[in-house]
């Protein structure tokens, strides 16, 4: 007997299927007649995808700058897995790990190459904070929790150190199994061309559509040659919307050139969750629908693309044997005015509304799902 059977779930390609769950895993898909302890009929009206993965959040509650609770940015918003992008370095990673074990959301971390993490905006201005031995020890203690490294390469962070912190990050990466390295880009120095030339296959540029002068587009609206070369080497683009790092104009121009993101992420923490412009991962995803990406393209950016980019096994796909992490959502037709980090607006006619999340086989209704009483997990 299955633990849970979702009947008539609508997939993003608009096919309808049953999905069976047992022992925290996806057990079967298709037309299923077997009994289940609980059965929920979605009537072909509600979408189901693999659980949404937010590749860039800040959810270390004890961070003095960018903090939130894992479940507030995760399961409560239909997101089953979050990756904290550098809130903690080697000094605080043990505390963060202990906190995440109490969360319903599945939480992973990108280790800040600065051992002090985000206790201030300029964690890489002092090169002594980049401690390779401390990083190695943290990774050894938490090999299943730390899934990559994070380096924030903008002028306010690195001070007078230019490109040196990234050079050291690459050494730490190479000494620790070539973990994925996510690099924040912002104001220069260092210049984006310097950054891009150091990146190798599997590295991630986050804030890829920021509107700052040091952005991926030239003044004439073409993709920088250095970024073109980086993408050809296998460097990945991540959205990382945040409070100051996403421009509709840049995203629209880049996507018109065929430069799509591999991953759509929020860079969410309490302030931009409550006050905007981020609000939720669903809200950020909806902006990309408004820009012109298709629903399957958008969902791929928070499922299989995200899982592949951070090497999360058994996540990101609706397939037998994978983790029973699923997101149930609607695509609602309603007028909505979106705002980017530049305070520019974009009118849209539809919005993604997460109704529930299933994490390791256990169901959680979102606030919207509970209010609508469409079904009960």
C-alpha positions as CSV (number, residue, x, y, z in Angstrom):
1,X,0.0,0.0,0.0
2,X,1.2,3.5,-0.9
3,X,1.4,6.2,1.8
4,X,-0.1,8.9,-0.4
5,X,-1.7,8.9,-3.9
6,X,-2.2,12.1,-5.8
7,X,-4.8,11.4,-8.5
8,X,-5.2,13.3,-11.7
9,X,-2.2,15.7,-11.2
10,X,-1.6,18.1,-14.0
11,X,2.0,18.3,-15.1
12,X,3.6,21.3,-16.7
13,X,3.2,19.8,-20.2
14,X,-0.5,19.6,-19.4
15,X,-0.6,15.9,-19.3
16,X,-2.5,14.3,-16.3
17,X,-1.1,11.5,-14.2
18,X,-1.4,9.8,-10.8
19,X,1.6,10.0,-8.5
20,X,2.2,7.5,-5.7
21,X,4.4,8.0,-2.7
22,X,5.8,5.5,-0.3
23,X,8.6,5.7,2.4
24,X,9.4,9.3,1.4
25,X,10.1,8.4,-2.2
26,X,8.2,8.6,-5.5
27,X,7.0,5.0,-5.9
28,X,4.9,5.1,-9.1
29,X,3.6,7.3,-11.9
30,X,0.8,6.7,-14.4
31,X,-2.7,5.3,-14.1
32,X,-2.6,3.8,-10.6
33,X,-5.3,1.6,-9.1
34,X,-3.4,0.3,-6.0
35,X,-4.7,1.3,-2.6
36,X,-3.1,4.1,-0.5
37,X,-3.4,5.2,3.1
38,X,-4.4,8.6,1.8
39,X,-5.7,9.7,-1.6
40,X,-6.1,13.2,-2.9
41,X,-7.9,13.9,-6.1
42,X,-6.5,17.1,-7.9
43,X,-9.1,16.6,-10.7
44,X,-6.7,17.7,-13.4
45,X,-7.1,21.2,-12.1
46,X,-3.9,21.8,-10.1
47,X,-0.3,21.5,-11.4
48,X,2.2,19.3,-9.7
49,X,6.0,19.5,-10.3
50,X,9.0,18.2,-8.6
51,X,9.5,20.2,-5.4
52,X,10.8,23.7,-6.1
53,X,14.4,24.4,-5.2
54,X,15.5,28.0,-4.4
55,X,19.2,28.0,-5.2
56,X,19.9,31.3,-3.4
57,X,18.4,32.3,-0.1
58,X,19.5,33.8,3.2
59,X,17.9,31.8,6.1
60,X,20.5,31.7,8.9
61,X,18.4,33.2,11.7
62,X,21.4,34.4,13.7
63,X,22.9,36.5,10.8
64,X,23.1,40.2,11.8
65,X,22.4,41.4,8.2
66,X,20.5,39.0,6.0
67,X,18.5,36.6,8.1
68,X,15.2,34.6,8.0
69,X,13.8,31.3,9.1
70,X,14.2,28.3,6.7
71,X,10.5,27.4,6.7
72,X,9.4,31.0,6.1
73,X,11.3,31.1,2.8
74,X,10.8,27.4,2.2
75,X,7.9,25.0,2.9
76,X,5.5,27.8,3.8
77,X,5.8,29.2,0.3
78,X,5.7,25.9,-1.6
79,X,9.5,25.5,-1.8
80,X,10.8,22.2,-0.6
81,X,14.6,22.8,-0.8
82,X,16.6,25.9,-0.1
83,X,20.3,26.6,-0.5
84,X,21.6,29.3,1.8
85,X,24.1,31.3,-0.3
86,X,27.0,32.2,2.0
87,X,25.3,33.6,5.1
88,X,27.8,31.5,7.1
89,X,31.4,30.8,6.9
90,X,33.5,28.2,8.7
91,X,33.0,30.0,12.0
92,X,29.2,29.7,12.1
93,X,28.4,26.7,9.9
94,X,28.0,24.3,12.8
95,X,25.4,26.5,14.4
96,X,23.5,26.9,11.2
97,X,23.6,23.2,10.5
98,X,22.1,22.5,14.0
99,X,19.3,25.0,13.3
100,X,18.4,23.5,10.0
101,X,17.9,20.0,11.4
102,X,14.7,21.3,13.0
103,X,13.3,22.7,9.8
104,X,10.6,21.0,7.7
105,X,12.3,22.5,4.6
106,X,15.4,20.7,3.3
107,X,18.3,23.1,3.8
108,X,21.8,23.1,2.3
109,X,24.5,25.7,2.4
110,X,27.1,27.3,0.1
111,X,30.0,28.0,2.5
112,X,31.2,31.6,2.4
113,X,34.9,31.7,1.6
114,X,35.2,34.2,4.4
115,X,35.2,32.3,7.6
116,X,33.2,35.0,9.4
117,X,30.4,34.9,6.8
118,X,27.9,37.7,6.5
119,X,28.5,39.5,9.8
120,X,29.2,42.7,7.8
121,X,29.0,43.8,4.2
122,X,32.8,43.7,3.6
123,X,33.7,40.1,4.6
124,X,36.4,39.8,1.9
125,X,38.1,43.2,2.6
126,X,40.4,41.4,5.1
127,X,42.2,38.6,3.3
128,X,42.9,36.9,6.6
129,X,39.2,35.9,6.6
130,X,39.9,33.6,3.7
131,X,41.1,30.6,5.7
132,X,41.5,27.5,3.5
133,X,42.2,25.2,6.4
134,X,39.0,26.4,8.2
135,X,37.0,25.9,5.0
136,X,38.4,22.4,4.6
137,X,37.5,21.5,8.1
138,X,33.9,22.8,7.7
139,X,33.4,20.8,4.5
140,X,34.8,17.7,6.1
141,X,32.4,18.1,9.1
142,X,29.4,18.6,6.9
143,X,29.9,16.9,3.5
144,X,26.2,16.4,2.9
145,X,25.2,19.9,4.0
146,X,27.7,22.1,2.3
147,X,27.0,21.7,-1.4
148,X,29.3,24.5,-2.7
149,X,31.1,27.7,-2.0
150,X,30.1,31.4,-2.2
151,X,32.2,34.4,-3.1
152,X,30.7,37.9,-3.2
153,X,32.8,39.8,-5.7
154,X,31.7,43.4,-5.6
155,X,33.5,46.5,-4.5
156,X,31.7,46.9,-1.2
157,X,32.6,43.4,-0.2
158,X,36.3,43.0,-1.4
159,X,37.5,46.5,-0.5
160,X,40.9,47.1,-2.0
161,X,41.5,43.4,-2.7
162,X,40.2,43.3,-6.3
163,X,40.1,39.9,-7.9
164,X,42.4,38.2,-5.2
165,X,39.5,36.7,-3.1
166,X,38.1,34.9,-6.2
167,X,41.6,33.6,-7.0
168,X,41.7,32.2,-3.5
169,X,38.2,30.8,-3.8
170,X,39.2,28.8,-6.9
171,X,42.1,27.3,-4.9
172,X,39.8,26.3,-2.1
173,X,37.4,24.9,-4.7
174,X,40.1,22.8,-6.3
175,X,41.3,21.4,-3.0
176,X,37.8,20.3,-2.0
177,X,36.5,18.2,-4.8
178,X,35.6,21.0,-7.2
179,X,32.5,21.9,-5.4
180,X,30.2,24.3,-7.3
181,X,31.3,28.0,-6.7
182,X,28.6,30.7,-6.8
183,X,30.0,34.1,-7.5
184,X,28.0,37.3,-6.7
185,X,28.5,40.1,-9.2
186,X,27.8,43.7,-8.4
187,X,29.5,47.0,-8.6
188,X,33.2,47.1,-9.7
189,X,36.0,46.7,-9.0
190,X,36.6,44.0,-9.7
191,X,35.4,44.2,-13.3
192,X,33.0,41.5,-14.5
193,X,35.5,40.6,-17.3
194,X,38.1,39.7,-14.7
195,X,35.6,37.6,-12.8
196,X,34.2,35.8,-15.8
197,X,37.7,34.8,-17.1
198,X,38.5,32.9,-13.9
199,X,35.3,30.9,-13.9
200,X,35.2,27.3,-15.0
201,X,32.5,24.7,-15.9
202,X,29.9,24.4,-13.2
203,X,30.6,27.7,-11.6
204,X,27.6,30.0,-11.1
205,X,27.2,33.7,-11.8
206,X,24.4,34.9,-9.5
207,X,22.6,38.3,-9.9
208,X,23.1,37.6,-13.6
209,X,20.4,40.2,-14.7
210,X,21.4,43.0,-12.3
211,X,21.1,46.6,-13.7
212,X,24.4,47.9,-12.4
213,X,27.1,49.3,-14.7
214,X,29.2,46.1,-14.2
215,X,26.4,44.0,-15.7
216,X,26.5,41.2,-18.3
217,X,25.4,43.5,-21.2
218,X,27.6,46.0,-22.9
219,X,26.3,49.6,-23.2
220,X,25.0,48.8,-26.7
221,X,23.0,45.9,-25.3
222,X,25.1,43.0,-26.4
223,X,26.4,40.2,-24.2
224,X,29.9,40.8,-22.9
225,X,32.5,38.7,-24.8
226,X,33.9,37.5,-21.5
227,X,30.5,36.2,-20.4
228,X,29.9,34.6,-23.8
229,X,33.2,32.7,-23.4
230,X,32.3,31.7,-19.8
231,X,28.9,30.3,-20.8
232,X,30.7,28.3,-23.6
233,X,32.9,26.8,-20.9
234,X,29.9,25.7,-18.9
235,X,29.5,28.6,-16.4
236,X,25.9,28.8,-15.3
237,X,23.6,31.9,-14.8
238,X,21.5,32.3,-11.7
239,X,19.0,35.0,-11.2
240,X,19.4,35.9,-7.4
241,X,16.7,38.6,-7.6
242,X,17.3,40.2,-4.2
243,X,16.7,43.8,-3.1
244,X,19.2,45.4,-5.6
245,X,20.2,42.8,-8.2
246,X,17.4,42.3,-10.8
247,X,16.5,44.5,-13.7
248,X,13.5,43.8,-16.0
249,X,15.3,45.7,-18.8
250,X,18.5,43.6,-18.5
251,X,16.6,40.3,-18.2
252,X,14.3,41.2,-21.2
253,X,17.3,42.1,-23.4
254,X,19.4,39.1,-22.4
255,X,16.5,36.7,-22.9
256,X,15.8,38.3,-26.3
257,X,19.4,37.4,-27.2
258,X,18.8,33.8,-26.0
259,X,20.7,34.2,-22.8
260,X,18.3,32.4,-20.4
261,X,19.0,31.6,-16.8
262,X,19.8,28.0,-15.7
263,X,18.3,28.7,-12.3
264,X,15.7,31.2,-11.1
265,X,16.4,32.0,-7.4
266,X,15.1,34.7,-5.0
267,X,18.0,35.9,-2.8
268,X,15.2,36.2,-0.2
269,X,15.5,37.2,3.4
270,X,13.0,38.7,5.9
271,X,13.1,42.3,4.6
272,X,12.7,41.7,0.9
273,X,10.2,38.9,1.6
274,X,7.9,41.1,3.7
275,X,8.5,44.5,2.0
276,X,9.4,43.4,-1.5
277,X,10.4,43.4,-4.2
278,X,11.1,39.6,-3.9
279,X,8.1,38.4,-1.7
280,X,8.6,34.7,-2.6
281,X,10.3,32.4,-5.2
282,X,6.8,32.0,-6.8
283,X,6.7,35.8,-7.3
284,X,10.1,35.8,-8.9
285,X,9.2,32.8,-11.2
286,X,6.0,34.7,-12.2
287,X,8.1,37.6,-13.4
288,X,9.9,35.4,-15.8
289,X,6.6,34.2,-17.2
290,X,5.7,37.8,-17.7
291,X,9.0,38.4,-19.5
292,X,8.2,35.6,-21.9
293,X,9.6,32.3,-20.7
294,X,7.2,29.4,-20.9
295,X,5.9,27.5,-17.8
296,X,8.0,24.4,-18.5
297,X,11.1,26.6,-18.9
298,X,10.4,28.4,-15.6
299,X,9.7,25.2,-13.7
300,X,12.8,23.6,-15.0
301,X,14.8,26.5,-13.5
302,X,13.6,25.5,-10.0
303,X,13.6,21.7,-10.4
304,X,16.0,19.7,-12.5
305,X,18.3,22.6,-13.5
306,X,18.7,23.6,-9.9
307,X,19.3,20.0,-8.7
308,X,21.9,19.4,-11.4
309,X,23.7,22.7,-10.8
310,X,24.2,21.9,-7.1
311,X,24.5,18.1,-7.5
312,X,21.5,17.3,-5.4
313,X,20.9,13.6,-6.1
314,X,17.3,12.3,-6.2
315,X,15.8,15.8,-6.3
316,X,14.3,17.9,-9.1
317,X,12.5,15.2,-11.1
318,X,9.2,13.4,-11.0
319,X,10.7,10.0,-11.4
320,X,10.4,6.7,-9.5
321,X,13.0,6.4,-6.7
322,X,13.5,10.2,-6.4
323,X,12.7,12.0,-3.2
324,X,9.0,12.6,-2.7
325,X,9.4,16.4,-2.8
326,X,6.6,18.0,-4.8
327,X,5.0,21.4,-5.3
328,X,1.3,21.7,-6.0
329,X,0.4,25.0,-7.6
330,X,-2.0,27.0,-9.8
331,X,-1.3,29.4,-12.6
332,X,-3.9,32.0,-11.9
333,X,-5.2,34.5,-14.5
334,X,-5.3,37.9,-12.8
335,X,-3.8,41.3,-13.4
336,X,-0.6,41.9,-11.4
337,X,2.0,44.7,-11.4
338,X,5.5,43.4,-10.7
339,X,8.4,45.5,-9.5
340,X,12.1,44.9,-10.0
341,X,15.1,45.9,-7.9
342,X,15.4,49.1,-9.9
343,X,11.8,50.1,-8.9
344,X,10.7,49.6,-12.5
345,X,7.3,47.9,-13.1
346,X,6.0,45.3,-15.5
347,X,2.3,44.5,-16.0
348,X,1.4,40.8,-16.1
349,X,-1.8,38.8,-16.4
350,X,-0.9,35.7,-14.6
351,X,0.8,34.6,-11.4
352,X,2.0,31.3,-9.9
353,X,0.3,30.4,-6.7
354,X,1.7,27.6,-4.6
355,X,-1.0,25.6,-2.8
356,X,1.0,22.9,-1.0
357,X,4.3,21.3,-0.8
358,X,5.2,17.6,-0.1
359,X,8.6,17.1,1.5
360,X,9.9,13.5,1.9
361,X,6.3,12.3,1.5
362,X,4.8,14.7,4.1
363,X,2.3,17.3,3.1
364,X,2.2,21.0,4.0
365,X,-0.5,23.4,2.9
366,X,0.6,27.0,2.1
367,X,-1.4,29.9,3.3
368,X,-3.0,30.3,-0.1
369,X,-3.8,26.6,-0.3
370,X,-5.4,26.5,3.1
371,X,-7.5,29.6,2.3
372,X,-8.8,28.0,-0.9
373,X,-9.8,24.7,0.6
374,X,-9.2,23.1,-2.8
375,X,-7.9,19.9,-1.2
376,X,-6.4,18.7,2.1
377,X,-3.1,17.1,2.5
